[in-house]
């Protein structure tokens, strides 16, 4: 892999790692029902990159065909959703949360808004608590 751009990421348990030298494209969130199910969440946060610059650097993900034209990658050990790829495309999307620096992929668009859950519009207004304010330090070290 060559180039000036480099981004990496992986699953929660460290079994699967990836890297890309191709720049990020189309950072977005998808509200479609299929993405809600795949991520177990209100939406999937994804960012694309060219397959030609992408490499699984440790392990290989489990693959699930969520439709006749889409393959999703995940860690078989910890369950982290990792990738999304259309069969016909030269691009692969990785989950923004799996990036080592997720702040580098700020979503620019929302897809599947017909399935956007009503609570999504109020999430920013909910009261917040820092993790260390809610969990004792000895428990935090074990997380």
N, CA, C and O atoms as a GROMACS GRO file, in nm:
protein
  572
    1UNK      N    1   0.084  -0.118   0.000
    1UNK     CA    2   0.000   0.000   0.000
    1UNK      C    3   0.089   0.124   0.000
    1UNK      O    4   0.183   0.135   0.078
    2UNK      N    5   0.057   0.217  -0.088
    2UNK     CA    6   0.135   0.340  -0.095
    2UNK      C    7   0.042   0.459  -0.098
    2UNK      O    8  -0.078   0.445  -0.119
    3UNK      N    9   0.098   0.577  -0.077
    3UNK     CA   10   0.020   0.699  -0.082
    3UNK      C   11   0.038   0.780   0.045
    3UNK      O   12   0.092   0.731   0.145
    4UNK      N   13  -0.007   0.906   0.040
    4UNK     CA   14   0.007   0.995   0.154
    4UNK      C   15  -0.101   0.975   0.258
    4UNK      O   16  -0.078   0.995   0.377
    5UNK      N   17  -0.219   0.934   0.214
    5UNK     CA   18  -0.331   0.915   0.306
    5UNK      C   19  -0.317   0.779   0.374
    5UNK      O   20  -0.281   0.681   0.308
    6UNK      N   21  -0.345   0.773   0.502
    6UNK     CA   22  -0.346   0.644   0.570
    6UNK      C   23  -0.447   0.652   0.684
    6UNK      O   24  -0.443   0.742   0.768
    7UNK      N   25  -0.536   0.557   0.684
    7UNK     CA   26  -0.632   0.544   0.794
    7UNK      C   27  -0.639   0.398   0.831
    7UNK      O   28  -0.619   0.310   0.746
    8UNK      N   29  -0.666   0.371   0.956
    8UNK     CA   30  -0.674   0.232   1.001
    8UNK      C   31  -0.786   0.218   1.103
    8UNK      O   32  -0.838   0.316   1.156
    9UNK      N   33  -0.820   0.094   1.128
    9UNK     CA   34  -0.924   0.066   1.226
    9UNK      C   35  -0.934  -0.082   1.251
    9UNK      O   36  -0.851  -0.160   1.204
   10UNK      N   37  -1.035  -0.120   1.326
   10UNK     CA   38  -1.054  -0.261   1.356
   10UNK      C   39  -1.167  -0.282   1.454
   10UNK      O   40  -1.238  -0.188   1.492
   11UNK      N   41  -1.181  -0.404   1.493
   11UNK     CA   42  -1.290  -0.442   1.583
   11UNK      C   43  -1.254  -0.413   1.728
   11UNK      O   44  -1.140  -0.376   1.759
   12UNK      N   45  -1.350  -0.430   1.815
   12UNK     CA   46  -1.331  -0.400   1.957
   12UNK      C   47  -1.229  -0.493   2.023
   12UNK      O   48  -1.151  -0.449   2.107
   13UNK      N   49  -1.228  -0.621   1.986
   13UNK     CA   50  -1.138  -0.716   2.052
   13UNK      C   51  -0.999  -0.721   1.990
   13UNK      O   52  -0.909  -0.782   2.048
   14UNK      N   53  -0.979  -0.659   1.873
   14UNK     CA   54  -0.848  -0.656   1.810
   14UNK      C   55  -0.819  -0.771   1.716
   14UNK      O   56  -0.710  -0.776   1.658
   15UNK      N   57  -0.911  -0.863   1.699
   15UNK     CA   58  -0.890  -0.978   1.610
   15UNK      C   59  -0.880  -0.934   1.464
   15UNK      O   60  -0.801  -0.990   1.388
   16UNK      N   61  -0.959  -0.834   1.425
   16UNK     CA   62  -0.962  -0.786   1.287
   16UNK      C   63  -0.910  -0.643   1.282
   16UNK      O   64  -0.952  -0.558   1.360
   17UNK      N   65  -0.817  -0.617   1.188
   17UNK     CA   66  -0.764  -0.483   1.166
   17UNK      C   67  -0.765  -0.457   1.015
   17UNK      O   68  -0.757  -0.550   0.935
   18UNK      N   69  -0.775  -0.329   0.979
   18UNK     CA   70  -0.770  -0.290   0.838
   18UNK      C   71  -0.697  -0.158   0.825
   18UNK      O   72  -0.677  -0.085   0.922
   19UNK      N   73  -0.658  -0.128   0.701
   19UNK     CA   74  -0.596   0.001   0.670
   19UNK      C   75  -0.633   0.038   0.527
   19UNK      O   76  -0.664  -0.048   0.445
   20UNK      N   77  -0.630   0.167   0.499
   20UNK     CA   78  -0.654   0.214   0.363
   20UNK      C   79  -0.560   0.329   0.332
   20UNK      O   80  -0.532   0.413   0.417
   21UNK      N   81  -0.514   0.332   0.208
   21UNK     CA   82  -0.436   0.446   0.159
   21UNK      C   83  -0.521   0.530   0.065
   21UNK      O   84  -0.478   0.637   0.020
   22UNK      N   85  -0.641   0.484   0.034
   22UNK     CA   86  -0.732   0.560  -0.051
   22UNK      C   87  -0.809   0.659   0.036
   22UNK      O   88  -0.855   0.623   0.144
   23UNK      N   89  -0.823   0.782  -0.010
   23UNK     CA   90  -0.894   0.883   0.071
   23UNK      C   91  -1.038   0.842   0.101
   23UNK      O   92  -1.100   0.766   0.027
   24UNK      N   93  -1.089   0.894   0.210
   24UNK     CA   94  -1.229   0.872   0.246
   24UNK      C   95  -1.321   0.939   0.145
   24UNK      O   96  -1.288   1.044   0.089
   25UNK      N   97  -1.436   0.877   0.122
   25UNK     CA   98  -1.539   0.932   0.035
   25UNK      C   99  -1.675   0.914   0.102
   25UNK      O  100  -1.700   0.812   0.166
   26UNK      N  101  -1.759   1.012   0.087
   26UNK     CA  102  -1.899   1.002   0.126
   26UNK      C  103  -1.922   0.955   0.269
   26UNK      O  104  -1.993   0.856   0.290
   27UNK      N  105  -1.866   1.022   0.368
   27UNK     CA  106  -1.900   0.985   0.506
   27UNK      C  107  -2.048   1.015   0.530
   27UNK      O  108  -2.095   1.125   0.501
   28UNK      N  109  -2.120   0.918   0.584
   28UNK     CA  110  -2.265   0.934   0.596
   28UNK      C  111  -2.321   0.845   0.706
   28UNK      O  112  -2.253   0.759   0.762
   29UNK      N  113  -2.446   0.869   0.735
   29UNK     CA  114  -2.520   0.777   0.820
   29UNK      C  115  -2.638   0.726   0.738
   29UNK      O  116  -2.696   0.798   0.657
   30UNK      N  117  -2.673   0.600   0.761
   30UNK     CA  118  -2.785   0.539   0.690
   30UNK      C  119  -2.889   0.492   0.792
   30UNK      O  120  -2.858   0.418   0.885
   31UNK      N  121  -3.010   0.537   0.771
   31UNK     CA  122  -3.121   0.505   0.860
   31UNK      C  123  -3.204   0.387   0.810
   31UNK      O  124  -3.301   0.350   0.876
   32UNK      N  125  -3.169   0.328   0.697
   32UNK     CA  126  -3.254   0.222   0.641
   32UNK      C  127  -3.269   0.108   0.741
   32UNK      O  128  -3.183   0.087   0.827
   33UNK      N  129  -3.376   0.037   0.729
   33UNK     CA  130  -3.405  -0.071   0.825
   33UNK      C  131  -3.296  -0.178   0.825
   33UNK      O  132  -3.264  -0.234   0.930
   34UNK      N  133  -3.239  -0.206   0.708
   34UNK     CA  134  -3.133  -0.307   0.700
   34UNK      C  135  -3.010  -0.263   0.781
   34UNK      O  136  -2.950  -0.345   0.851
   35UNK      N  137  -2.973  -0.136   0.772
   35UNK     CA  138  -2.859  -0.085   0.850
   35UNK      C  139  -2.891  -0.080   0.999
   35UNK      O  140  -2.805  -0.108   1.082
   36UNK      N  141  -3.015  -0.046   1.033
   36UNK     CA  142  -3.054  -0.048   1.174
   36UNK      C  143  -3.035  -0.188   1.232
   36UNK      O  144  -2.982  -0.203   1.342
   37UNK      N  145  -3.078  -0.288   1.159
   37UNK     CA  146  -3.064  -0.427   1.206
   37UNK      C  147  -2.916  -0.468   1.212
   37UNK      O  148  -2.873  -0.528   1.310
   38UNK      N  149  -2.840  -0.436   1.107
   38UNK     CA  150  -2.700  -0.478   1.100
   38UNK      C  151  -2.616  -0.417   1.212
   38UNK      O  152  -2.523  -0.481   1.262
   39UNK      N  153  -2.648  -0.294   1.252
   39UNK     CA  154  -2.571  -0.225   1.355
   39UNK      C  155  -2.637  -0.232   1.492
   39UNK      O  156  -2.577  -0.194   1.592
   40UNK      N  157  -2.761  -0.281   1.496
   40UNK     CA  158  -2.833  -0.286   1.624
   40UNK      C  159  -2.849  -0.148   1.684
   40UNK      O  160  -2.834  -0.129   1.804
   41UNK      N  161  -2.879  -0.051   1.598
   41UNK     CA  162  -2.879   0.088   1.643
   41UNK      C  163  -2.978   0.169   1.560
   41UNK      O  164  -3.044   0.116   1.471
   42UNK      N  165  -2.988   0.298   1.591
   42UNK     CA  166  -3.075   0.387   1.515
   42UNK      C  167  -3.030   0.401   1.370
   42UNK      O  168  -3.113   0.423   1.282
   43UNK      N  169  -2.901   0.389   1.346
   43UNK     CA  170  -2.845   0.409   1.212
   43UNK      C  171  -2.708   0.343   1.204
   43UNK      O  172  -2.652   0.300   1.304
   44UNK      N  173  -2.655   0.338   1.082
   44UNK     CA  174  -2.517   0.294   1.060
   44UNK      C  175  -2.438   0.417   1.016
   44UNK      O  176  -2.482   0.492   0.930
   45UNK      N  177  -2.322   0.438   1.076
   45UNK     CA  178  -2.232   0.546   1.035
   45UNK      C  179  -2.120   0.483   0.952
   45UNK      O  180  -2.046   0.398   1.002
   46UNK      N  181  -2.108   0.525   0.826
   46UNK     CA  182  -2.016   0.462   0.732
   46UNK      C  183  -1.936   0.566   0.655
   46UNK      O  184  -1.980   0.679   0.637
   47UNK      N  185  -1.817   0.526   0.611
   47UNK     CA  186  -1.737   0.609   0.522
   47UNK      C  187  -1.675   0.518   0.416
   47UNK      O  188  -1.626   0.410   0.447
   48UNK      N  189  -1.679   0.564   0.292
   48UNK     CA  190  -1.630   0.484   0.181
   48UNK      C  191  -1.483   0.508   0.152
   48UNK      O  192  -1.425   0.610   0.190
   49UNK      N  193  -1.424   0.411   0.083
   49UNK     CA  194  -1.288   0.420   0.034
   49UNK      C  195  -1.275   0.322  -0.083
   49UNK      O  196  -1.356   0.230  -0.095
   50UNK      N  197  -1.177   0.341  -0.168
   50UNK     CA  198  -1.160   0.250  -0.283
   50UNK      C  199  -1.104   0.116  -0.236
   50UNK      O  200  -1.013   0.110  -0.154
   51UNK      N  201  -1.161   0.008  -0.291
   51UNK     CA  202  -1.114  -0.126  -0.256
   51UNK      C  203  -0.967  -0.144  -0.292
   51UNK      O  204  -0.895  -0.217  -0.225
   52UNK      N  205  -0.922  -0.077  -0.398
   52UNK     CA  206  -0.784  -0.092  -0.443
   52UNK      C  207  -0.683  -0.045  -0.338
   52UNK      O  208  -0.570  -0.093  -0.337
   53UNK      N  209  -0.722   0.047  -0.250
   53UNK     CA  210  -0.631   0.096  -0.147
   53UNK      C  211  -0.658   0.038  -0.009
   53UNK      O  212  -0.596   0.079   0.089
   54UNK      N  213  -0.752  -0.057  -0.002
   54UNK     CA  214  -0.799  -0.112   0.126
   54UNK      C  215  -0.740  -0.250   0.149
   54UNK      O  216  -0.728  -0.329   0.055
   55UNK      N  217  -0.703  -0.279   0.274
   55UNK     CA  218  -0.644  -0.409   0.306
   55UNK      C  219  -0.683  -0.451   0.447
   55UNK      O  220  -0.674  -0.373   0.542
   56UNK      N  221  -0.726  -0.576   0.460
   56UNK     CA  222  -0.743  -0.635   0.594
   56UNK      C  223  -0.603  -0.670   0.640
   56UNK      O  224  -0.538  -0.753   0.578
   57UNK      N  225  -0.555  -0.609   0.747
   57UNK     CA  226  -0.416  -0.627   0.790
   57UNK      C  227  -0.398  -0.731   0.900
   57UNK      O  228  -0.287  -0.779   0.922
   58UNK      N  229  -0.505  -0.767   0.969
   58UNK     CA  230  -0.500  -0.874   1.069
   58UNK      C  231  -0.634  -0.945   1.067
   58UNK      O  232  -0.740  -0.884   1.081
   59UNK      N  233  -0.628  -1.074   1.048
   59UNK     CA  234  -0.750  -1.154   1.045
   59UNK      C  235  -0.834  -1.125   0.922
   59UNK      O  236  -0.798  -1.041   0.839
   60UNK      N  237  -0.944  -1.192   0.912
   60UNK     CA  238  -1.040  -1.165   0.805
   60UNK      C  239  -1.179  -1.167   0.866
   60UNK      O  240  -1.210  -1.252   0.950
   61UNK      N  241  -1.262  -1.075   0.823
   61UNK     CA  242  -1.394  -1.064   0.884
   61UNK      C  243  -1.487  -1.177   0.844
   61UNK      O  244  -1.469  -1.241   0.741
   62UNK      N  245  -1.586  -1.201   0.928
   62UNK     CA  246  -1.697  -1.283   0.886
   62UNK      C  247  -1.776  -1.202   0.785
   62UNK      O  248  -1.779  -1.080   0.792
   63UNK      N  249  -1.839  -1.268   0.691
   63UNK     CA  250  -1.915  -1.198   0.588
   63UNK      C  251  -2.059  -1.243   0.591
   63UNK      O  252  -2.089  -1.362   0.605
   64UNK      N  253  -2.149  -1.147   0.577
   64UNK     CA  254  -2.292  -1.174   0.576
   64UNK      C  255  -2.353  -1.104   0.456
   64UNK      O  256  -2.334  -0.984   0.437
   65UNK      N  257  -2.426  -1.179   0.375
   65UNK     CA  258  -2.496  -1.120   0.261
   65UNK      C  259  -2.632  -1.070   0.311
   65UNK      O  260  -2.724  -1.149   0.330
   66UNK      N  261  -2.642  -0.940   0.330
   66UNK     CA  262  -2.768  -0.883   0.380
   66UNK      C  263  -2.870  -0.863   0.269
   66UNK      O  264  -2.986  -0.834   0.296
   67UNK      N  265  -2.826  -0.879   0.146
   67UNK     CA  266  -2.917  -0.878   0.030
   67UNK      C  267  -2.844  -0.947  -0.084
   67UNK      O  268  -2.731  -0.992  -0.068
   68UNK      N  269  -2.908  -0.955  -0.198
   68UNK     CA  270  -2.845  -1.023  -0.312
   68UNK      C  271  -2.731  -0.942  -0.372
   68UNK      O  272  -2.658  -0.993  -0.456
   69UNK      N  273  -2.714  -0.815  -0.330
   69UNK     CA  274  -2.608  -0.731  -0.388
   69UNK      C  275  -2.515  -0.669  -0.284
   69UNK      O  276  -2.427  -0.590  -0.319
   70UNK      N  277  -2.534  -0.702  -0.156
   70UNK     CA  278  -2.454  -0.639  -0.050
   70UNK      C  279  -2.391  -0.744   0.041
   70UNK      O  280  -2.454  -0.843   0.079
   71UNK      N  281  -2.264  -0.720   0.074
   71UNK     CA  282  -2.193  -0.805   0.169
   71UNK      C  283  -2.146  -0.717   0.284
   71UNK      O  284  -2.088  -0.610   0.262
   72UNK      N  285  -2.171  -0.762   0.407
   72UNK     CA  286  -2.130  -0.689   0.527
   72UNK      C  287  -2.025  -0.770   0.602
   72UNK      O  288  -2.040  -0.891   0.619
   73UNK      N  289  -1.920  -0.702   0.647
   73UNK     CA  290  -1.815  -0.767   0.724
   73UNK      C  291  -1.828  -0.736   0.872
   73UNK      O  292  -1.868  -0.626   0.910
   74UNK      N  293  -1.793  -0.834   0.955
   74UNK     CA  294  -1.804  -0.818   1.100
   74UNK      C  295  -1.701  -0.908   1.166
   74UNK      O  296  -1.651  -1.001   1.104
   75UNK      N  297  -1.669  -0.880   1.292
   75UNK     CA  298  -1.579  -0.967   1.367
   75UNK      C  299  -1.658  -1.084   1.422
   75UNK      O  300  -1.759  -1.066   1.490
   76UNK      N  301  -1.613  -1.205   1.393
   76UNK     CA  302  -1.679  -1.326   1.443
   76UNK      C  303  -1.664  -1.340   1.594
   76UNK      O  304  -1.746  -1.406   1.659
   77UNK      N  305  -1.559  -1.280   1.651
   77UNK     CA  306  -1.533  -1.295   1.794
   77UNK      C  307  -1.611  -1.196   1.881
   77UNK      O  308  -1.672  -1.236   1.980
   78UNK      N  309  -1.609  -1.068   1.844
   78UNK     CA  310  -1.676  -0.967   1.930
   78UNK      C  311  -1.802  -0.909   1.868
   78UNK      O  312  -1.878  -0.841   1.938
   79UNK      N  313  -1.826  -0.933   1.740
   79UNK     CA  314  -1.949  -0.888   1.676
   79UNK      C  315  -1.945  -0.748   1.617
   79UNK      O  316  -2.046  -0.702   1.564
   80UNK      N  317  -1.832  -0.678   1.625
   80UNK     CA  318  -1.825  -0.542   1.573
   80UNK      C  319  -1.859  -0.537   1.424
   80UNK      O  320  -1.798  -0.610   1.346
   81UNK      N  321  -1.956  -0.453   1.383
   81UNK     CA  322  -1.981  -0.434   1.240
   81UNK      C  323  -1.864  -0.356   1.180
   81UNK      O  324  -1.826  -0.252   1.234
   82UNK      N  325  -1.808  -0.404   1.070
   82UNK     CA  326  -1.688  -0.343   1.014
   82UNK      C  327  -1.703  -0.285   0.874
   82UNK      O  328  -1.651  -0.177   0.847
   83UNK      N  329  -1.774  -0.354   0.785
   83UNK     CA  330  -1.774  -0.308   0.646
   83UNK      C  331  -1.906  -0.334   0.576
   83UNK      O  332  -1.990  -0.413   0.621
   84UNK      N  333  -1.921  -0.265   0.464
   84UNK     CA  334  -2.039  -0.274   0.378
   84UNK      C  335  -1.988  -0.258   0.236
   84UNK      O  336  -1.917  -0.161   0.207
   85UNK      N  337  -2.024  -0.350   0.147
   85UNK     CA  338  -1.979  -0.337   0.008
   85UNK      C  339  -2.085  -0.390  -0.088
   85UNK      O  340  -2.138  -0.499  -0.071
   86UNK      N  341  -2.114  -0.308  -0.190
   86UNK     CA  342  -2.198  -0.354  -0.300
   86UNK      C  343  -2.113  -0.443  -0.390
   86UNK      O  344  -1.995  -0.415  -0.411
   87UNK      N  345  -2.171  -0.550  -0.443
   87UNK     CA  346  -2.098  -0.642  -0.531
   87UNK      C  347  -2.041  -0.571  -0.654
   87UNK      O  348  -1.930  -0.602  -0.697
   88UNK      N  349  -2.115  -0.478  -0.708
   88UNK     CA  350  -2.081  -0.415  -0.835
   88UNK      C  351  -1.987  -0.294  -0.821
   88UNK      O  352  -1.948  -0.236  -0.922
   89UNK      N  353  -1.950  -0.257  -0.699
   89UNK     CA  354  -1.875  -0.134  -0.677
   89UNK      C  355  -1.726  -0.159  -0.655
   89UNK      O  356  -1.686  -0.266  -0.609
   90UNK      N  357  -1.646  -0.059  -0.690
   90UNK     CA  358  -1.502  -0.065  -0.662
   90UNK      C  359  -1.469   0.001  -0.528
   90UNK      O  360  -1.353   0.031  -0.499
   91UNK      N  361  -1.573   0.022  -0.446
   91UNK     CA  362  -1.555   0.084  -0.316
   91UNK      C  363  -1.605  -0.006  -0.204
   91UNK      O  364  -1.689  -0.093  -0.224
   92UNK      N  365  -1.551   0.019  -0.086
   92UNK     CA  366  -1.596  -0.049   0.035
   92UNK      C  367  -1.619   0.060   0.139
   92UNK      O  368  -1.544   0.158   0.145
   93UNK      N  369  -1.720   0.043   0.220
   93UNK     CA  370  -1.745   0.138   0.330
   93UNK      C  371  -1.711   0.069   0.460
   93UNK      O  372  -1.741  -0.049   0.480
   94UNK      N  373  -1.648   0.142   0.550
   94UNK     CA  374  -1.618   0.089   0.683
   94UNK      C  375  -1.699   0.166   0.785
   94UNK      O  376  -1.736   0.282   0.764
   95UNK      N  377  -1.727   0.101   0.896
   95UNK     CA  378  -1.803   0.168   1.002
   95UNK      C  379  -1.715   0.275   1.066
   95UNK      O  380  -1.601   0.248   1.106
   96UNK      N  381  -1.768   0.395   1.075
   96UNK     CA  382  -1.692   0.507   1.131
   96UNK      C  383  -1.647   0.477   1.273
   96UNK      O  384  -1.536   0.514   1.312
   97UNK      N  385  -1.731   0.410   1.350
   97UNK     CA  386  -1.695   0.377   1.488
   97UNK      C  387  -1.578   0.281   1.500
   97UNK      O  388  -1.516   0.273   1.606
   98UNK      N  389  -1.547   0.207   1.393
   98UNK     CA  390  -1.435   0.112   1.398
   98UNK      C  391  -1.302   0.176   1.360
   98UNK      O  392  -1.197   0.113   1.372
   99UNK      N  393  -1.305   0.301   1.314
   99UNK     CA  394  -1.181   0.371   1.279
   99UNK      C  395  -1.101   0.404   1.405
   99UNK      O  396  -1.158   0.430   1.510
  100UNK      N  397  -0.969   0.402   1.393
  100UNK     CA  398  -0.884   0.443   1.504
  100UNK      C  399  -0.904   0.592   1.536
  100UNK      O  400  -0.889   0.634   1.650
  101UNK      N  401  -0.936   0.669   1.434
  101UNK     CA  402  -0.964   0.812   1.451
  101UNK      C  403  -1.100   0.844   1.388
  101UNK      O  404  -1.106   0.902   1.280
  102UNK      N  405  -1.208   0.806   1.455
  102UNK     CA  406  -1.340   0.826   1.396
  102UNK      C  407  -1.374   0.973   1.372
  102UNK      O  408  -1.459   1.005   1.288
  103UNK      N  409  -1.310   1.063   1.443
  103UNK     CA  410  -1.335   1.206   1.423
  103UNK      C  411  -1.291   1.253   1.285
  103UNK      O  412  -1.327   1.363   1.243
  104UNK      N  413  -1.212   1.172   1.212
  104UNK     CA  414  -1.166   1.208   1.078
  104UNK      C  415  -1.274   1.188   0.972
  104UNK      O  416  -1.255   1.230   0.857
  105UNK      N  417  -1.384   1.127   1.007
  105UNK     CA  418  -1.491   1.099   0.909
  105UNK      C  419  -1.622   1.160   0.959
  105UNK      O  420  -1.705   1.091   1.018
  106UNK      N  421  -1.639   1.286   0.935
  106UNK     CA  422  -1.759   1.358   0.979
  106UNK      C  423  -1.869   1.335   0.875
  106UNK      O  424  -1.851   1.370   0.759
  107UNK      N  425  -1.982   1.278   0.915
  107UNK     CA  426  -2.090   1.252   0.818
  107UNK      C  427  -2.134   1.380   0.747
  107UNK      O  428  -2.149   1.486   0.808
  108UNK      N  429  -2.154   1.365   0.616
  108UNK     CA  430  -2.196   1.477   0.531
  108UNK      C  431  -2.336   1.457   0.474
  108UNK      O  432  -2.391   1.548   0.412
  109UNK      N  433  -2.393   1.339   0.494
  109UNK     CA  434  -2.522   1.308   0.433
  109UNK      C  435  -2.593   1.201   0.515
  109UNK      O  436  -2.530   1.123   0.586
  110UNK      N  437  -2.727   1.200   0.503
  110UNK     CA  438  -2.808   1.094   0.563
  110UNK      C  439  -2.882   1.022   0.451
  110UNK      O  440  -2.940   1.084   0.362
  111UNK      N  441  -2.880   0.890   0.456
  111UNK     CA  442  -2.955   0.809   0.361
  111UNK      C  443  -3.065   0.734   0.436
  111UNK      O  444  -3.062   0.724   0.559
  112UNK      N  445  -3.160   0.683   0.361
  112UNK     CA  446  -3.266   0.601   0.420
  112UNK      C  447  -3.353   0.676   0.518
  112UNK      O  448  -3.402   0.618   0.615
  113UNK      N  449  -3.373   0.806   0.494
  113UNK     CA  450  -3.444   0.888   0.592
  113UNK      C  451  -3.591   0.848   0.609
  113UNK      O  452  -3.655   0.887   0.707
  114UNK      N  453  -3.644   0.770   0.514
  114UNK     CA  454  -3.782   0.723   0.531
  114UNK      C  455  -3.795   0.631   0.651
  114UNK      O  456  -3.905   0.614   0.704
  115UNK      N  457  -3.685   0.570   0.695
  115UNK     CA  458  -3.688   0.479   0.810
  115UNK      C  459  -3.626   0.543   0.935
  115UNK      O  460  -3.611   0.476   1.038
  116UNK      N  461  -3.590   0.670   0.926
  116UNK     CA  462  -3.530   0.738   1.041
  116UNK      C  463  -3.627   0.732   1.159
  116UNK      O  464  -3.744   0.769   1.147
  117UNK      N  465  -3.579   0.684   1.272
  117UNK     CA  466  -3.663   0.671   1.390
  117UNK      C  467  -3.690   0.809   1.452
  117UNK      O  468  -3.600   0.893   1.456
  118UNK      N  469  -3.812   0.832   1.499
  118UNK     CA  470  -3.848   0.963   1.554
  118UNK      C  471  -3.755   1.011   1.665
  118UNK      O  472  -3.728   1.131   1.674
  119UNK      N  473  -3.706   0.923   1.749
  119UNK     CA  474  -3.620   0.964   1.861
  119UNK      C  475  -3.487   1.022   1.814
  119UNK      O  476  -3.421   1.093   1.890
  120UNK      N  477  -3.447   0.994   1.690
  120UNK     CA  478  -3.319   1.045   1.640
  120UNK      C  479  -3.312   1.197   1.649
  120UNK      O  480  -3.206   1.253   1.676
  121UNK      N  481  -3.423   1.263   1.627
  121UNK     CA  482  -3.423   1.410   1.624
  121UNK      C  483  -3.406   1.474   1.761
  121UNK      O  484  -3.380   1.594   1.769
  122UNK      N  485  -3.419   1.398   1.867
  122UNK     CA  486  -3.405   1.456   2.002
  122UNK      C  487  -3.280   1.409   2.076
  122UNK      O  488  -3.254   1.453   2.188
  123UNK      N  489  -3.201   1.321   2.016
  123UNK     CA  490  -3.085   1.265   2.086
  123UNK      C  491  -2.989   1.373   2.136
  123UNK      O  492  -2.938   1.362   2.248
  124UNK      N  493  -2.965   1.475   2.056
  124UNK     CA  494  -2.871   1.580   2.095
  124UNK      C  495  -2.916   1.658   2.219
  124UNK      O  496  -2.834   1.719   2.287
  125UNK      N  497  -3.045   1.655   2.248
  125UNK     CA  498  -3.099   1.731   2.361
  125UNK      C  499  -3.110   1.650   2.490
  125UNK      O  500  -3.145   1.705   2.595
  126UNK      N  501  -3.082   1.521   2.484
  126UNK     CA  502  -3.091   1.438   2.604
  126UNK      C  503  -2.982   1.476   2.704
  126UNK      O  504  -2.872   1.515   2.663
  127UNK      N  505  -3.008   1.465   2.833
  127UNK     CA  506  -2.904   1.491   2.933
  127UNK      C  507  -2.787   1.395   2.912
  127UNK      O  508  -2.807   1.281   2.871
  128UNK      N  509  -2.667   1.441   2.942
  128UNK     CA  510  -2.549   1.358   2.922
  128UNK      C  511  -2.470   1.338   3.050
  128UNK      O  512  -2.470   1.422   3.139
  129UNK      N  513  -2.401   1.224   3.056
  129UNK     CA  514  -2.315   1.191   3.170
  129UNK      C  515  -2.184   1.134   3.116
  129UNK      O  516  -2.186   1.047   3.029
  130UNK      N  517  -2.071   1.182   3.166
  130UNK     CA  518  -1.941   1.127   3.127
  130UNK      C  519  -1.928   0.987   3.187
  130UNK      O  520  -1.976   0.962   3.298
  131UNK      N  521  -1.865   0.897   3.115
  131UNK     CA  522  -1.850   0.759   3.160
  131UNK      C  523  -1.790   0.752   3.299
  131UNK      O  524  -1.839   0.678   3.385
  132UNK      N  525  -1.683   0.828   3.323
  132UNK     CA  526  -1.615   0.823   3.453
  132UNK      C  527  -1.699   0.881   3.567
  132UNK      O  528  -1.669   0.858   3.684
  133UNK      N  529  -1.803   0.957   3.533
  133UNK     CA  530  -1.892   1.011   3.637
  133UNK      C  531  -1.997   0.909   3.680
  133UNK      O  532  -2.062   0.927   3.782
  134UNK      N  533  -2.013   0.805   3.602
  134UNK     CA  534  -2.120   0.709   3.625
  134UNK      C  535  -2.070   0.571   3.668
  134UNK      O  536  -2.145   0.491   3.725
  135UNK      N  537  -1.942   0.543   3.641
  135UNK     CA  538  -1.885   0.411   3.671
  135UNK      C  539  -1.762   0.429   3.758
  135UNK      O  540  -1.674   0.509   3.725
  136UNK      N  541  -1.752   0.357   3.869
  136UNK     CA  542  -1.634   0.368   3.956
  136UNK      C  543  -1.505   0.337   3.880
  136UNK      O  544  -1.503   0.255   3.789
  137UNK      N  545  -1.396   0.404   3.919
  137UNK     CA  546  -1.267   0.391   3.852
  137UNK      C  547  -1.220   0.247   3.842
  137UNK      O  548  -1.167   0.207   3.738
  138UNK      N  549  -1.238   0.167   3.948
  138UNK     CA  550  -1.192   0.027   3.943
  138UNK      C  551  -1.269  -0.054   3.838
  138UNK      O  552  -1.214  -0.146   3.779
  139UNK      N  553  -1.395  -0.020   3.816
  139UNK     CA  554  -1.472  -0.088   3.712
  139UNK      C  555  -1.431  -0.039   3.573
  139UNK      O  556  -1.426  -0.118   3.479
  140UNK      N  557  -1.402   0.090   3.559
  140UNK     CA  558  -1.360   0.145   3.431
  140UNK      C  559  -1.234   0.076   3.380
  140UNK      O  560  -1.222   0.048   3.261
  141UNK      N  561  -1.140   0.048   3.470
  141UNK     CA  562  -1.015  -0.018   3.431
  141UNK      C  563  -1.040  -0.158   3.376
  141UNK      O  564  -0.958  -0.210   3.300
  142UNK      N  565  -1.150  -0.219   3.412
  142UNK     CA  566  -1.182  -0.355   3.368
  142UNK      C  567  -1.260  -0.359   3.237
  142UNK      O  568  -1.275  -0.465   3.176
  143UNK      N  569  -1.310  -0.244   3.194
  143UNK     CA  570  -1.388  -0.240   3.069
  143UNK      C  571  -1.304  -0.276   2.949
  143UNK      O  572  -1.355  -0.277   2.837
   0.00000   0.00000   0.00000
